[in-house]
Amino acid sequence: MKKLLVLFSFILFFQSILLTGVSASKIVVRDDLSKHFQDFTGTFVMYDPSQDMYTIYNQEQAQKRLSPCSTFKIFNSLIGLETGVLDSEDVYTLIKWNGKKHDFPNWNRDHTLASATQESVVWYFQELAARIGQERMQEYLSKIGYGNQDISGGLTTFWLRSSLKISAIEQVDLLTKLYNNQLPFSATARSTVLKNITLSDSNGVKLLGKTGSGLQDGKWILGWFVGYIENQGKIYIVATNIEGPDGAIGGKAREITKAITRDLNLL
């Protein structure tokens, strides 16, 4: 019984309040979720607005700021749409491929915002960031409070294991605000991006999200998945990250998220 109380104890989460301004009244600590992470150091964070409650595995990791990698494409897209660099009609978001060969064959063609999001095409979002420009990019990251808001690593690289850092809790906080229309993005921009990150939708259950992967010396050392689960009209906001010597990729973080939320009967 004592062990059970430790695993599922409700505690005040002052650290998250101090870090992100989140005012959730309670959190459920789920140490038992370690079985899903195997050889990785990682965290799972889920916020349930209907109960004003977090479910968290590994609180220390949940507060650790890491490069967002391709999860930043969510907000890169929003800023591009809001500034008018991109059009809300997908056909008018086409950017021509410059002919440079990439290791991922699906990158080697022209892309629209929707297809570039689906295929996580780095060059497309680098071009988008360049068109947004440093001043507007910094303005929006500061306005929404995105992690450490540091784009000093270069306008086309700051989110790619460079200067920009954000924690899993902060990811969930921003996605919650986005869902609640508490960020400076229009309804059109929000609906476009949410549509682009929709991964599945059936039987009243929808999964939306974006992966991110960090490479170092030819090894995948960081994986992210952030997004939403809609289940019978209720919303849950999730963020998972994993770190390891190799094999820590966004796809793995996504599968961990799906496994955990299936265990919670949400997916």
C-alpha positions as CSV (number, residue, x, y, z in Angstrom):
1,M,0.0,0.0,0.0
2,K,2.8,2.4,0.9
3,K,4.5,1.8,-2.5
4,L,1.2,2.4,-4.3
5,L,0.8,5.7,-2.5
6,V,4.3,6.7,-3.7
7,L,3.5,5.8,-7.3
8,F,0.2,7.5,-7.5
9,S,0.5,10.3,-4.9
10,F,-1.0,13.7,-5.4
11,I,1.4,16.5,-4.5
12,L,1.5,20.3,-5.0
13,F,3.7,21.0,-8.0
14,F,5.4,24.3,-7.0
15,Q,8.4,23.7,-9.3
16,S,6.2,23.7,-12.4
17,I,4.4,26.9,-11.2
18,L,7.7,28.7,-10.7
19,L,9.1,27.5,-14.1
20,T,6.2,28.0,-16.4
21,G,3.5,29.9,-14.7
22,V,1.2,26.9,-14.8
23,S,-1.3,26.9,-11.9
24,A,-2.4,23.3,-12.0
25,S,-3.6,22.3,-8.5
26,K,-2.2,18.8,-8.5
27,I,-0.1,16.2,-10.3
28,V,-0.1,12.4,-10.3
29,V,3.4,11.0,-10.2
30,R,3.7,7.8,-12.2
31,D,7.0,6.2,-11.5
32,D,5.7,2.9,-12.9
33,L,5.8,4.4,-16.4
34,S,9.6,3.7,-16.4
35,K,8.8,0.4,-18.1
36,H,8.1,2.3,-21.3
37,F,11.5,4.1,-21.5
38,Q,13.8,1.1,-21.3
39,D,17.3,2.2,-22.2
40,F,16.4,5.9,-22.4
41,T,16.4,8.8,-20.0
42,G,13.0,10.4,-20.6
43,T,9.8,12.0,-19.4
44,F,6.1,11.9,-20.1
45,V,3.9,14.9,-19.3
46,M,0.2,15.0,-19.7
47,Y,-2.2,17.8,-18.7
48,D,-5.9,17.1,-18.3
49,P,-7.7,20.5,-18.3
50,S,-11.0,19.0,-17.1
51,Q,-9.4,18.0,-13.8
52,D,-6.7,20.7,-13.8
53,M,-4.2,17.9,-13.3
54,Y,-0.8,16.7,-14.6
55,T,0.3,13.1,-15.0
56,I,4.1,13.0,-15.0
57,Y,6.8,10.4,-15.2
58,N,10.3,11.8,-14.2
59,Q,9.7,15.3,-12.9
60,E,13.4,16.2,-13.1
61,Q,13.5,15.4,-16.8
62,A,10.2,17.1,-17.3
63,Q,11.7,20.4,-16.3
64,K,15.0,20.0,-18.3
65,R,15.2,22.4,-21.3
66,L,16.3,20.6,-24.5
67,S,16.4,21.6,-28.1
68,P,12.9,21.3,-29.6
69,C,14.2,20.0,-32.9
70,S,11.3,19.5,-35.3
71,T,8.6,20.0,-32.8
72,F,9.3,23.7,-33.4
73,K,7.7,23.3,-36.8
74,I,4.3,23.8,-35.1
75,F,5.2,27.3,-34.0
76,N,7.3,28.0,-37.1
77,S,4.2,27.3,-39.1
78,L,2.0,29.5,-36.9
79,I,4.4,32.4,-37.1
80,G,4.7,32.0,-40.9
81,L,0.9,32.1,-41.2
82,E,0.4,34.9,-38.8
83,T,3.0,37.1,-40.5
84,G,1.5,36.5,-43.9
85,V,4.7,34.8,-45.2
86,L,2.4,31.7,-45.7
87,D,-1.1,31.7,-47.0
88,S,-3.9,29.8,-45.3
89,E,-4.7,27.9,-48.6
90,D,-2.1,25.1,-48.7
91,V,-1.7,25.3,-52.5
92,Y,-0.2,28.8,-52.0
93,T,2.4,27.6,-49.5
94,L,4.5,25.8,-52.1
95,I,8.2,26.3,-51.9
96,K,10.3,24.9,-54.7
97,W,13.1,22.4,-53.9
98,N,16.5,23.8,-54.8
99,G,17.8,20.5,-56.1
100,K,20.1,19.8,-53.2
101,K,20.0,16.1,-52.4
102,H,19.0,15.0,-48.9
103,D,19.3,11.7,-47.1
104,F,15.5,11.4,-46.9
105,P,14.1,10.9,-50.4
106,N,10.8,12.5,-49.6
107,W,12.6,15.8,-49.0
108,N,13.9,15.9,-52.5
109,R,10.9,17.6,-54.2
110,D,8.7,20.7,-53.9
111,H,6.6,21.0,-50.7
112,T,3.7,22.8,-49.3
113,L,3.2,23.5,-45.6
114,A,1.0,20.4,-45.2
115,S,3.4,18.0,-47.0
116,A,6.5,19.5,-45.4
117,T,4.9,19.1,-41.9
118,Q,3.9,15.5,-42.7
119,E,7.4,14.6,-44.0
120,S,9.2,16.9,-41.4
121,V,11.1,18.6,-44.2
122,V,13.9,20.6,-42.5
123,W,14.9,22.6,-45.6
124,Y,11.3,23.9,-46.0
125,F,11.1,25.2,-42.5
126,Q,14.6,26.7,-42.8
127,E,13.4,28.7,-45.8
128,L,10.3,29.6,-44.0
129,A,12.3,30.9,-41.0
130,A,14.5,32.9,-43.4
131,R,11.4,34.6,-44.9
132,I,10.0,35.4,-41.5
133,G,13.2,37.1,-40.6
134,Q,15.1,37.5,-37.3
135,E,13.2,40.4,-36.0
136,R,9.7,38.9,-36.4
137,M,10.8,35.5,-35.3
138,Q,12.3,36.9,-32.1
139,E,9.2,39.1,-31.5
140,Y,6.9,36.1,-31.6
141,L,9.1,33.8,-29.5
142,S,9.3,36.5,-26.8
143,K,5.6,37.2,-27.1
144,I,4.5,33.6,-26.5
145,G,7.3,32.8,-24.1
146,Y,8.8,29.9,-26.0
147,G,11.4,28.2,-23.7
148,N,14.5,30.3,-23.4
149,Q,13.5,32.4,-26.5
150,D,17.2,32.2,-27.7
151,I,17.6,32.3,-31.5
152,S,21.3,33.3,-31.4
153,G,22.2,30.0,-32.9
154,G,21.3,31.2,-36.4
155,L,17.9,32.1,-38.0
156,T,17.8,28.8,-39.9
157,T,19.3,26.5,-37.3
158,F,18.4,27.8,-33.8
159,W,15.9,25.0,-33.1
160,L,18.1,22.2,-34.4
161,R,20.1,21.3,-31.3
162,S,21.4,24.8,-31.1
163,S,20.5,27.8,-28.9
164,L,16.7,27.4,-28.5
165,K,15.7,25.2,-25.5
166,I,12.4,24.2,-24.0
167,S,11.2,21.7,-21.4
168,A,8.4,19.1,-21.7
169,I,6.4,21.1,-19.2
170,E,6.8,24.3,-21.2
171,Q,5.8,22.4,-24.4
172,V,2.6,21.3,-22.7
173,D,2.0,24.8,-21.3
174,L,2.3,26.4,-24.8
175,L,0.1,23.7,-26.5
176,T,-2.5,24.2,-23.8
177,K,-2.5,28.0,-24.4
178,L,-2.7,27.4,-28.2
179,Y,-5.7,25.1,-27.8
180,N,-7.4,27.6,-25.6
181,N,-6.7,30.4,-28.0
182,Q,-4.5,32.3,-25.5
183,L,-1.7,32.9,-27.9
184,P,-1.5,35.7,-30.6
185,F,-2.5,33.5,-33.5
186,S,-5.7,33.7,-35.5
187,A,-8.3,31.0,-35.6
188,T,-7.4,30.4,-39.2
189,A,-3.7,29.9,-38.4
190,R,-4.5,27.6,-35.5
191,S,-7.0,25.4,-37.5
192,T,-4.5,25.1,-40.4
193,V,-1.7,23.9,-38.2
194,L,-3.8,21.6,-36.1
195,K,-5.1,20.0,-39.3
196,N,-1.5,19.6,-40.5
197,I,-0.4,17.7,-37.4
198,T,-3.5,15.4,-37.2
199,L,-2.1,11.9,-37.3
200,S,-5.3,9.8,-36.8
201,D,-9.0,10.4,-36.3
202,S,-11.5,7.6,-35.8
203,N,-14.2,6.4,-33.4
204,G,-14.3,9.7,-31.5
205,V,-10.5,9.6,-30.8
206,K,-8.1,11.9,-32.5
207,L,-4.3,12.1,-32.2
208,L,-2.4,15.2,-33.2
209,G,1.3,15.8,-32.8
210,K,4.7,16.4,-34.1
211,T,7.9,14.5,-33.6
212,G,11.4,15.9,-33.3
213,S,14.8,14.1,-33.5
214,G,18.3,15.3,-32.5
215,L,21.5,14.0,-34.2
216,Q,25.0,14.2,-32.9
217,D,28.1,12.6,-34.6
218,G,25.8,10.3,-36.6
219,K,23.8,9.1,-33.6
220,W,20.3,10.0,-32.7
221,I,20.5,11.2,-29.1
222,L,17.2,13.1,-28.6
223,G,13.6,12.3,-29.5
224,W,10.4,14.3,-28.9
225,F,6.7,13.9,-29.4
226,V,4.3,16.7,-28.5
227,G,0.6,17.1,-29.2
228,Y,-2.9,16.4,-28.3
229,I,-5.3,13.5,-27.7
230,E,-9.0,14.2,-28.2
231,N,-11.2,11.4,-26.7
232,Q,-15.0,11.7,-26.8
233,G,-14.8,15.4,-26.6
234,K,-12.2,15.7,-23.9
235,I,-8.7,17.0,-24.6
236,Y,-5.4,15.9,-23.2
237,I,-2.1,17.7,-23.9
238,V,1.1,15.6,-24.0
239,A,4.8,15.9,-24.3
240,T,7.4,13.1,-24.3
241,N,11.1,13.3,-24.7
242,I,13.9,10.7,-24.6
243,E,17.7,10.9,-24.5
244,G,20.2,8.2,-25.1
245,P,23.5,7.3,-26.8
246,D,21.7,6.3,-30.0
247,G,18.2,5.4,-31.2
248,A,16.5,8.3,-29.4
249,I,14.3,9.5,-32.2
250,G,11.0,11.2,-32.5
251,G,9.3,8.1,-33.8
252,K,10.3,6.2,-30.7
253,A,9.0,9.1,-28.4
254,R,5.7,9.0,-30.4
255,E,5.4,5.2,-29.8
256,I,6.1,5.6,-26.1
257,T,3.4,8.3,-25.9
258,K,0.9,6.0,-27.7
259,A,1.7,3.1,-25.5
260,I,1.3,5.1,-22.3
261,T,-2.0,6.7,-23.4
262,R,-3.3,3.3,-24.5
263,D,-2.6,2.1,-21.0
264,L,-4.5,5.1,-19.7
265,N,-7.4,4.2,-22.0
266,L,-7.2,7.4,-23.9
267,L,-6.0,6.1,-27.2
